[in-house]
Amino acid sequence: AVPVLQKEVLDDQLDAASACFLTSQVKIDKRKRTVFLPKVCDAYALDFGMGDGLVCLSQCIKYLDEGSQNAIAELLENGVVSVKFNCASENFHPSLTELLC
């Protein structure tokens, strides 16, 4: 299903879509003190703090559930945190086909 965006509540709809996407994509490895962000964050990392992964993470954290926010905050409070980006996946749009012109 594709949501129909409405200008009156566009910001709320975009926030909800961001939360849904990031909640399903962000992974936290407490043992390795690493947070994995989706590859799209890497692609746009220069838009958030000159490509700094921690700055990118700080922009994403507000869209995560409270448990994930707390887990990341705990990691940040206890020292260095590594931010890595997931590998690109071709599984996002398996039903699309390339159109050759």
N, C-alpha and C positions, 0 to 999 in steps of 0.2 A: 504494500500500500504506500502511496505517495501522498504526504500531507499537502493540503492546499493552504498556502501561506496567505495570511490576511494582513493588510497594512496596519490595522488597528492594534493587533497583538503580535506583530512581527518579531519584536525583540524577545518576547516570551517564548514564541515558537522556536526561534533560533537557539535560545538557551536550552530548551527542552531537547532539541535535536542534538545539540552538542553534548549534553549530559548523557543521553542515551548512547551515543557513539563512544564517548570517552570511557564511560562505565564498562562497556563491553571490550574495550581495547587496551586500557591501561592495566599493566601487571606490576605487582610489587614483589620483589624477592628480598625479604627481610634479612635472610642469612647473608646474601651477597651485598646487601645495602644498595640495591639497584632498583630503579623504577624504569620500566619500559613503556615508552610512549609510541603511539601509532606512527607509521612512516610519514604520514601527511604532516605531522608536526615537524619532522626533519626538513621536509620540503619547504616549509614556511618559517623555519627557525630564525632566519635572518630578519623576519618581520617582528620578532620578539627578542630584543636584547642582543642584537648582533650575533645570533646563532648560539648563544649560551643555553645549554640544555636545562640548567636550573631556572633560568628566566622563563623558558618555554613551559617547564613544569609548573611554575608559579601561576602562569596564565590558565593552565588546564585544571589545576587542583580545585578551583571553585565549582567545577561541573561534576566532581566526583561525589559519591555517597559519603556520608559522615565517617563510616568505618575506614574507608580508603584515605580520606583526608587526615584522620587521626594517625593512621599507620605511617603516612608520609611525614607528618609533622614530628612524630616520634623519631623517625630516622634522621630528620634534619636537626633536631635538637641534640642528637647524640653523635654528631660528627659529619664526616664527609659522606655524601650520597652521590652515586653514579647515576647519570641519566643516559639511557641508551634508547635507540629507536628500533622498533620491530622491522624486520625485513619486509620489503614490498611483497604484496600477495596478489596473485592473479585470480583469487577466489572471490573478490568483491563483486564482480559482475559476470558470473559464469554463463549467463544467457546471452550476453552481447557478443556479436561477431564483428570482426574488422571488415570494413567496407573498402575494397580496393578500387581506386578510380583509374 
